[in-house]
Amino acid sequence: MFKFFRIFGNHYLGFWILGLALFVIQEIPYMIMPLFKLETNPIMNMKESSMFLEAAEKILGSLCIALMIFIVHKDSKLFSLADGREKLFFILTVSVLLLNFIGWAFYFGGHQSVFVMMFFIVLMPPLYYVFIGLWRNNIILTVTGGLFLIVHFVHVLGNLRLEN
């Protein structure tokens, strides 16, 4: 992990290679999706309900990835579970990732209900970034992830309502 210079407070511009790996891991369902011959794929074929929400969602989602990889806390190490707080938020990070993968398994298996999509596939990725931010003391990521969660949920719910 590298720290280049201080941005503000205890946050530095840097590079966290594990952040890049965590992003790639979270994207695995999209990478393997072509291997499944899905009869329907509502997540990938949604009508757009709001251009503003679509843009905000893409900006916030991209910011989460960039902030996770390029903003590091002054005391950060490559990987640390030094105290109870770090352990708790790491466990929550892994838990929401596993819930996301479980949701994708349901989705790939043809169980594409609104609940499966909204709970497992829509809520879990932003929560993943929020918990990574909390684990790594990356307040900027935590706040951005919270905003991403709200926009992502409202946007996809609006898109799904157009379908019905």
ROSE-4610 file (N, C-alpha, C; in Angstrom, 1 decimal, always signed):
// ROSE-4610
residu = [M/M/M/F/F/F/K/K/K/F/F/F/F/F/F/R/R/R/I/I/I/F/F/F/G/G/G/N/N/N/H/H/H/Y/Y/Y/L/L/L/G/G/G/F/F/F/W/W/W/I/I/I/L/L/L/G/G/G/L/L/L/A/A/A/L/L/L/F/F/F/V/V/V/I/I/I/Q/Q/Q/E/E/E/I/I/I/P/P/P/Y/Y/Y/M/M/M/I/I/I/M/M/M/P/P/P/L/L/L/F/F/F/K/K/K/L/L/L/E/E/E/T/T/T/N/N/N/P/P/P/I/I/I/M/M/M/N/N/N/M/M/M/K/K/K/E/E/E/S/S/S/S/S/S/M/M/M/F/F/F/L/L/L/E/E/E/A/A/A/A/A/A/E/E/E/K/K/K/I/I/I/L/L/L/G/G/G/S/S/S/L/L/L/C/C/C/I/I/I/A/A/A/L/L/L/M/M/M/I/I/I/F/F/F/I/I/I/V/V/V/H/H/H/K/K/K/D/D/D/S/S/S/K/K/K/L/L/L/F/F/F/S/S/S/L/L/L/A/A/A/D/D/D/G/G/G/R/R/R/E/E/E/K/K/K/L/L/L/F/F/F/F/F/F/I/I/I/L/L/L/T/T/T/V/V/V/S/S/S/V/V/V/L/L/L/L/L/L/L/L/L/N/N/N/F/F/F/I/I/I/G/G/G/W/W/W/A/A/A/F/F/F/Y/Y/Y/F/F/F/G/G/G/G/G/G/H/H/H/Q/Q/Q/S/S/S/V/V/V/F/F/F/V/V/V/M/M/M/M/M/M/F/F/F/F/F/F/I/I/I/V/V/V/L/L/L/M/M/M/P/P/P/P/P/P/L/L/L/Y/Y/Y/Y/Y/Y/V/V/V/F/F/F/I/I/I/G/G/G/L/L/L/W/W/W/R/R/R/N/N/N/N/N/N/I/I/I/I/I/I/L/L/L/T/T/T/V/V/V/T/T/T/G/G/G/G/G/G/L/L/L/F/F/F/L/L/L/I/I/I/V/V/V/H/H/H/F/F/F/V/V/V/H/H/H/V/V/V/L/L/L/G/G/G/N/N/N/L/L/L/R/R/R/L/L/L/E/E/E/N/N/N]
num = [1/1/1/2/2/2/3/3/3/4/4/4/5/5/5/6/6/6/7/7/7/8/8/8/9/9/9/10/10/10/11/11/11/12/12/12/13/13/13/14/14/14/15/15/15/16/16/16/17/17/17/18/18/18/19/19/19/20/20/20/21/21/21/22/22/22/23/23/23/24/24/24/25/25/25/26/26/26/27/27/27/28/28/28/29/29/29/30/30/30/31/31/31/32/32/32/33/33/33/34/34/34/35/35/35/36/36/36/37/37/37/38/38/38/39/39/39/40/40/40/41/41/41/42/42/42/43/43/43/44/44/44/45/45/45/46/46/46/47/47/47/48/48/48/49/49/49/50/50/50/51/51/51/52/52/52/53/53/53/54/54/54/55/55/55/56/56/56/57/57/57/58/58/58/59/59/59/60/60/60/61/61/61/62/62/62/63/63/63/64/64/64/65/65/65/66/66/66/67/67/67/68/68/68/69/69/69/70/70/70/71/71/71/72/72/72/73/73/73/74/74/74/75/75/75/76/76/76/77/77/77/78/78/78/79/79/79/80/80/80/81/81/81/82/82/82/83/83/83/84/84/84/85/85/85/86/86/86/87/87/87/88/88/88/89/89/89/90/90/90/91/91/91/92/92/92/93/93/93/94/94/94/95/95/95/96/96/96/97/97/97/98/98/98/99/99/99/100/100/100/101/101/101/102/102/102/103/103/103/104/104/104/105/105/105/106/106/106/107/107/107/108/108/108/109/109/109/110/110/110/111/111/111/112/112/112/113/113/113/114/114/114/115/115/115/116/116/116/117/117/117/118/118/118/119/119/119/120/120/120/121/121/121/122/122/122/123/123/123/124/124/124/125/125/125/126/126/126/127/127/127/128/128/128/129/129/129/130/130/130/131/131/131/132/132/132/133/133/133/134/134/134/135/135/135/136/136/136/137/137/137/138/138/138/139/139/139/140/140/140/141/141/141/142/142/142/143/143/143/144/144/144/145/145/145/146/146/146/147/147/147/148/148/148/149/149/149/150/150/150/151/151/151/152/152/152/153/153/153/154/154/154/155/155/155/156/156/156/157/157/157/158/158/158/159/159/159/160/160/160/161/161/161/162/162/162/163/163/163/164/164/164]
x = [+0.8/+0.0/+0.9/+0.5/+1.3/+0.5/+1.1/+0.5/+1.4/+0.7/+1.5/+1.5/+0.3/+0.3/-1.1/-1.1/-2.3/-3.3/-4.5/-5.6/-6.3/-6.7/-7.2/-7.3/-7.2/-7.3/-6.3/-6.8/-6.0/-6.1/-6.7/-6.9/-5.8/-5.2/-4.1/-4.5/-4.0/-4.1/-3.0/-3.4/-2.5/-3.0/-2.6/-3.0/-3.1/-4.2/-4.4/-4.8/-3.8/-3.9/-5.1/-5.2/-6.3/-7.7/-7.8/-9.0/-9.4/-8.4/-8.6/-9.1/-8.5/-8.9/-10.3/-10.7/-12.0/-13.1/-12.7/-13.6/-13.8/-12.7/-12.8/-13.7/-13.4/-14.2/-15.7/-16.1/-17.5/-18.1/-17.3/-17.8/-17.8/-17.4/-17.4/-18.8/-19.9/-21.2/-21.4/-20.9/-21.1/-20.1/-19.0/-18.0/-18.5/-19.2/-19.6/-21.0/-21.7/-23.1/-23.2/-22.2/-22.4/-22.3/-21.9/-21.8/-23.2/-24.1/-25.5/-26.4/-27.2/-28.2/-29.5/-29.6/-30.8/-31.9/-33.1/-34.3/-34.7/-34.6/-34.9/-33.7/-33.4/-32.3/-32.8/-33.7/-34.3/-33.2/-32.2/-31.2/-30.5/-30.2/-29.4/-30.3/-31.6/-32.5/-33.6/-33.2/-34.2/-34.4/-35.6/-35.9/-35.5/-35.1/-34.6/-35.7/-35.8/-36.8/-36.4/-35.1/-34.6/-33.1/-32.9/-31.5/-30.7/-31.3/-30.6/-30.1/-31.0/-30.6/-29.6/-29.8/-28.8/-27.4/-27.3/-26.0/-25.5/-26.3/-25.9/-25.4/-26.1/-25.7/-24.4/-24.2/-22.9/-21.7/-22.0/-20.9/-20.6/-21.6/-21.4/-20.8/-21.2/-20.6/-19.2/-18.9/-17.5/-16.6/-17.2/-16.5/-16.2/-17.1/-16.8/-15.6/-15.6/-14.4/-13.1/-13.1/-11.9/-11.5/-12.5/-12.2/-11.6/-12.2/-11.7/-10.2/-9.9/-8.5/-7.5/-7.9/-7.0/-7.0/-7.9/-7.9/-7.5/-6.5/-6.1/-6.0/-6.2/-6.1/-4.6/-4.3/-2.9/-2.3/-3.1/-2.6/-2.9/-3.3/-3.7/-2.5/-2.8/-1.8/-2.4/-1.7/-2.2/-3.5/-3.4/-4.5/-4.4/-5.5/-5.4/-6.7/-6.7/-7.8/-7.3/-6.7/-6.0/-7.0/-8.1/-9.0/-10.4/-11.3/-12.6/-13.4/-13.2/-13.9/-13.6/-12.3/-11.8/-12.4/-12.3/-12.8/-14.3/-15.1/-16.5/-16.8/-16.2/-16.5/-16.0/-14.9/-14.4/-15.4/-15.9/-16.9/-18.2/-18.6/-19.8/-19.5/-18.3/-17.9/-18.1/-17.5/-17.5/-19.0/-19.7/-21.1/-22.0/-21.9/-22.7/-22.2/-20.9/-20.4/-21.0/-21.1/-21.6/-23.1/-23.8/-25.3/-25.5/-24.6/-24.7/-24.5/-23.5/-23.3/-24.5/-25.1/-26.3/-27.4/-27.6/-28.6/-28.4/-27.1/-26.8/-27.1/-26.8/-27.1/-28.6/-29.4/-30.9/-31.2/-30.7/-31.0/-30.6/-29.4/-28.9/-29.8/-30.3/-31.2/-32.6/-32.9/-34.2/-35.1/-34.7/-35.5/-35.2/-35.9/-35.6/-36.7/-37.2/-38.2/-37.7/-38.6/-38.2/-37.4/-37.8/-37.1/-35.7/-35.5/-34.1/-33.3/-33.8/-33.0/-32.7/-33.8/-33.6/-32.7/-33.0/-32.2/-30.8/-30.7/-29.4/-28.5/-29.1/-28.3/-28.2/-29.2/-29.1/-28.6/-29.0/-28.6/-27.1/-26.8/-25.5/-24.3/-24.2/-22.9/-22.6/-23.6/-23.3/-23.0/-23.6/-23.3/-21.9/-21.5/-20.1/-19.1/-19.3/-18.5/-18.5/-19.7/-19.9/-19.1/-19.2/-18.5/-17.0/-16.5/-15.1/-14.6/-15.4/-15.0/-14.9/-15.9/-15.8/-14.6/-14.4/-13.3/-11.9/-11.8/-10.5/-10.4/-11.4/-11.4/-11.4/-12.1/-12.2/-13.5/-13.6/-14.9/-15.5/-14.6/-15.1/-15.8/-15.2/-15.9/-17.1/-17.1/-18.3/-19.5/-19.3/-20.4/-20.8/-19.8/-20.2/-20.9/-20.5/-21.2/-22.7/-22.9/-24.2/-25.1/-24.5/-25.3/-25.6/-24.6/-24.7/-25.8/-25.9/-27.0/-28.3/-28.5/-29.9/-30.2/-29.3/-29.5/-29.7/-28.9/-29.0/-30.3/-30.7/-32.0/-33.2/-33.2/-34.3/-34.4/-33.2/-33.1/-33.6/-33.1/-33.4/-34.9/-35.4/-36.8/-37.7/-37.3/-38.0/-38.0/-36.8/-36.7/-37.6/-37.6/-38.5/-40.0/-40.3/-41.7/-42.2/-41.3/-41.6/-42.0/-41.3/-41.6/-42.9/-43.5/-44.8/-45.9]
y = [-1.2/+0.0/+1.2/+2.2/+3.4/+4.6/+5.6/+6.9/+7.9/+8.8/+9.8/+11.1/+11.7/+13.0/+13.1/+13.9/+14.1/+14.9/+14.5/+15.3/+16.2/+15.6/+16.3/+15.3/+15.9/+15.1/+13.9/+12.7/+11.5/+10.7/+11.4/+10.8/+11.2/+10.2/+10.4/+9.9/+10.6/+10.0/+8.9/+7.7/+6.6/+5.5/+4.3/+3.2/+2.0/+1.3/+0.1/-1.0/-1.8/-2.9/-3.9/-4.1/-5.0/-4.4/-3.1/-2.4/-2.8/-2.8/-3.3/-4.7/-5.6/-7.0/-7.1/-6.3/-6.3/-5.9/-4.9/-4.5/-5.7/-6.3/-7.4/-8.5/-8.9/-10.0/-9.6/-8.4/-8.0/-8.1/-8.0/-8.0/-9.4/-10.4/-11.8/-12.2/-11.9/-12.3/-11.7/-10.5/-9.9/-10.6/-11.0/-11.7/-13.1/-13.8/-15.1/-15.2/-14.0/-14.0/-14.6/-14.3/-14.9/-16.4/-17.0/-18.5/-19.1/-18.3/-18.7/-18.3/-19.2/-18.9/-18.6/-17.3/-16.8/-16.6/-17.1/-16.9/-15.5/-14.9/-13.4/-12.9/-11.6/-10.9/-9.5/-9.3/-8.0/-7.0/-7.4/-6.5/-5.8/-6.6/-6.1/-5.4/-5.6/-5.1/-4.2/-3.3/-2.4/-1.2/-0.7/+0.6/+1.6/+2.8/+3.8/+4.7/+4.9/+5.7/+7.2/+7.4/+8.8/+8.9/+9.8/+10.0/+10.6/+11.5/+12.1/+11.0/+10.1/+9.0/+8.1/+7.8/+7.0/+7.6/+8.9/+9.6/+9.6/+10.0/+10.0/+8.7/+7.6/+6.2/+5.9/+6.2/+5.9/+6.7/+7.9/+8.8/+8.3/+8.0/+7.6/+6.2/+5.3/+3.9/+4.0/+4.8/+4.9/+5.6/+6.6/+7.2/+6.3/+5.4/+4.4/+3.5/+3.1/+2.3/+3.1/+4.3/+5.1/+5.4/+5.8/+6.1/+4.9/+3.8/+2.6/+2.3/+2.5/+2.1/+3.2/+4.5/+5.6/+6.5/+6.3/+7.1/+6.1/+6.4/+5.5/+6.4/+5.7/+6.4/+6.4/+7.4/+7.6/+6.3/+5.6/+4.4/+3.1/+3.2/+2.0/+1.1/-0.2/-1.2/-1.9/-2.7/-3.5/-4.3/-5.0/-5.7/-5.7/-5.3/-5.3/-5.6/-6.5/-6.8/-6.6/-5.4/-5.2/-5.1/-4.5/-4.3/-4.9/-4.8/-5.3/-4.6/-3.3/-2.5/-3.0/-3.1/-3.6/-5.0/-5.9/-7.2/-7.2/-6.4/-6.3/-5.9/-4.8/-4.3/-5.2/-5.9/-6.8/-8.0/-8.5/-9.6/-9.1/-7.9/-7.3/-7.2/-6.8/-6.7/-8.0/-9.1/-10.4/-10.9/-10.6/-11.1/-10.5/-9.2/-8.6/-9.1/-9.4/-9.9/-11.3/-12.1/-13.5/-13.4/-12.5/-12.3/-11.9/-11.0/-10.6/-11.8/-12.7/-13.9/-14.8/-15.0/-15.8/-15.3/-14.0/-13.4/-13.7/-13.6/-13.9/-15.3/-16.2/-17.6/-17.8/-17.2/-17.2/-16.7/-15.5/-14.9/-15.7/-16.3/-17.2/-18.5/-18.9/-20.0/-19.8/-18.5/-18.2/-17.5/-17.4/-16.7/-15.2/-14.5/-13.1/-12.2/-12.5/-11.7/-10.3/-9.3/-8.0/-8.0/-8.9/-9.0/-9.4/-10.5/-11.0/-9.9/-9.3/-8.2/-7.0/-6.5/-5.3/-5.6/-6.7/-7.0/-7.5/-8.5/-9.2/-8.5/-8.0/-7.5/-6.0/-5.3/-3.8/-3.3/-3.7/-3.2/-3.6/-4.9/-5.4/-4.7/-4.4/-3.7/-2.4/-1.5/-0.2/-0.5/-1.4/-1.8/-2.3/-3.1/-3.6/-2.4/-1.4/-0.2/+0.6/+0.7/+1.3/+0.6/-0.7/-1.5/-1.5/-1.5/-1.4/+0.0/+1.0/+2.3/+2.4/+1.7/+1.7/+0.8/-0.3/-1.2/-0.4/+0.4/+1.0/+2.4/+2.9/+4.3/+5.3/+4.9/+5.8/+6.4/+7.6/+8.3/+8.7/+9.1/+9.6/+8.5/+7.3/+6.1/+5.8/+5.8/+5.5/+6.4/+7.7/+8.6/+8.5/+8.3/+8.2/+6.9/+5.8/+4.5/+4.6/+5.4/+5.6/+6.4/+7.4/+8.1/+7.2/+6.4/+5.4/+4.4/+4.0/+3.0/+3.6/+4.9/+5.5/+5.7/+6.3/+6.5/+5.2/+4.3/+3.0/+2.3/+2.3/+1.6/+2.4/+3.7/+4.4/+4.3/+4.4/+4.3/+2.9/+1.8/+0.5/+0.2/+0.6/+0.4/+1.2/+2.4/+3.2/+2.4/+1.9/+1.1/-0.1/-0.8/-2.0/-1.7/-0.5/-0.1/+0.2/+0.7/+0.9/-0.4/-1.5/-2.8/-3.4/-2.9/-3.5/-2.6]
z = [+0.0/+0.0/+0.0/-0.8/-0.9/-0.4/+0.2/+0.6/-0.1/-0.9/-1.6/-0.9/-0.6/+0.1/+0.8/+1.9/+2.7/+1.9/+1.9/+1.3/+2.4/+3.5/+4.6/+5.8/+7.0/+8.2/+8.1/+8.3/+8.2/+6.9/+5.9/+4.6/+3.6/+2.9/+2.0/+0.6/-0.4/-1.7/-1.7/-2.2/-2.2/-3.1/-2.9/-3.7/-2.8/-2.8/-2.0/-3.0/-3.2/-4.2/-3.8/-2.5/-2.1/-2.4/-2.5/-2.9/-4.3/-5.2/-6.5/-6.6/-5.8/-5.7/-5.2/-4.2/-3.6/-4.7/-5.5/-6.6/-7.6/-8.0/-9.0/-8.4/-7.1/-6.5/-6.6/-6.3/-6.2/-7.7/-8.7/-10.1/-10.7/-9.9/-10.5/-11.1/-10.5/-11.1/-12.5/-12.7/-14.1/-15.0/-14.5/-15.4/-15.8/-14.9/-15.3/-15.9/-15.9/-16.4/-17.8/-18.7/-20.1/-20.1/-19.1/-19.0/-18.8/-18.3/-18.0/-19.1/-19.6/-20.6/-20.0/-19.6/-18.8/-19.8/-19.4/-20.2/-20.1/-18.9/-18.8/-18.0/-18.2/-17.5/-17.2/-16.3/-16.0/-15.5/-14.8/-14.3/-15.5/-16.5/-17.6/-18.7/-18.6/-19.7/-19.2/-18.2/-17.6/-18.5/-18.5/-19.1/-18.1/-18.6/-17.8/-17.3/-15.9/-15.3/-15.1/-15.0/-14.7/-15.2/-16.1/-16.6/-15.5/-14.7/-13.5/-12.6/-12.2/-11.2/-11.8/-13.1/-13.8/-13.8/-14.1/-14.0/-12.6/-11.6/-10.2/-9.7/-10.1/-9.7/-10.3/-11.6/-12.2/-11.6/-11.3/-10.7/-9.3/-8.5/-7.1/-7.1/-7.9/-8.0/-8.4/-9.4/-9.8/-8.8/-8.1/-7.0/-5.9/-5.5/-4.5/-4.8/-6.1/-6.5/-6.4/-6.9/-6.9/-5.5/-4.6/-3.3/-2.5/-2.8/-2.1/-2.5/-3.7/-4.2/-3.9/-4.0/-4.0/-2.8/-1.8/-0.6/+0.5/+1.3/+2.4/+3.7/+4.8/+6.1/+6.5/+7.3/+7.7/+8.4/+9.2/+9.9/+9.1/+7.9/+7.2/+6.9/+6.9/+6.5/+5.3/+4.6/+3.5/+3.9/+5.0/+5.5/+7.1/+7.7/+9.2/+9.8/+10.8/+11.7/+13.1/+13.4/+14.7/+15.9/+15.7/+16.9/+16.6/+17.6/+17.4/+16.4/+16.2/+15.2/+13.8/+13.6/+12.2/+12.0/+13.0/+12.8/+12.5/+13.2/+13.0/+11.6/+11.1/+9.8/+8.7/+8.9/+7.9/+7.8/+8.9/+8.9/+8.2/+8.4/+7.8/+6.3/+5.9/+4.5/+3.8/+4.4/+3.8/+3.8/+4.9/+4.9/+3.8/+3.5/+2.5/+1.1/+1.0/-0.3/-0.5/+0.6/+0.5/+0.2/+0.8/+0.5/-0.9/-1.4/-2.8/-3.8/-3.5/-4.3/-4.2/-3.0/-2.8/-3.7/-3.7/-4.5/-6.0/-6.4/-7.8/-8.2/-7.2/-7.4/-7.6/-6.8/-7.0/-8.4/-8.7/-10.0/-11.2/-11.1/-12.2/-12.3/-11.2/-11.1/-11.5/-11.9/-12.4/-11.4/-10.2/-9.1/-9.2/-10.0/-10.3/-9.7/-8.5/-7.9/-7.6/-7.4/-7.0/-5.7/-4.8/-3.5/-3.7/-4.5/-4.7/-5.4/-6.3/-7.0/-6.1/-5.4/-4.6/-3.4/-2.7/-1.4/-1.7/-2.5/-2.7/-3.7/-4.8/-5.9/-5.9/-5.4/-5.4/-4.1/-2.9/-1.6/-1.2/-1.5/-1.0/-1.6/-2.9/-3.3/-2.7/-2.6/-1.8/-0.4/+0.3/+1.7/+1.7/+0.7/+0.7/+0.7/+0.0/+0.0/+1.3/+1.9/+3.2/+4.2/+4.3/+5.3/+5.0/+3.8/+3.5/+4.0/+3.8/+4.3/+5.8/+6.5/+7.9/+8.4/+7.8/+8.1/+8.0/+6.9/+6.6/+7.1/+7.9/+8.4/+7.2/+6.2/+5.0/+5.0/+5.7/+5.9/+4.6/+3.7/+2.4/+1.6/+1.6/+1.0/+1.7/+3.1/+3.8/+3.5/+3.4/+3.1/+1.7/+0.7/-0.7/-0.9/-0.2/-0.3/+0.2/+1.3/+1.8/+0.8/+0.2/-0.9/-2.1/-2.5/-3.6/-3.2/-2.0/-1.6/-1.8/-1.4/-1.6/-3.0/-3.8/-5.2/-6.0/-5.7/-6.4/-6.2/-4.9/-4.6/-5.2/-5.1/-5.7/-7.2/-7.8/-9.3/-9.8/-9.2/-9.7/-9.4/-8.2/-7.9/-8.9/-9.3/-10.3/-11.7/-12.0/-13.3/-13.3/-12.1/-12.1/-12.1/-11.5/-11.6/-13.0/-13.8/-15.3/-16.0/-15.5/-16.1/-15.8/-14.6/-14.2/-14.4]
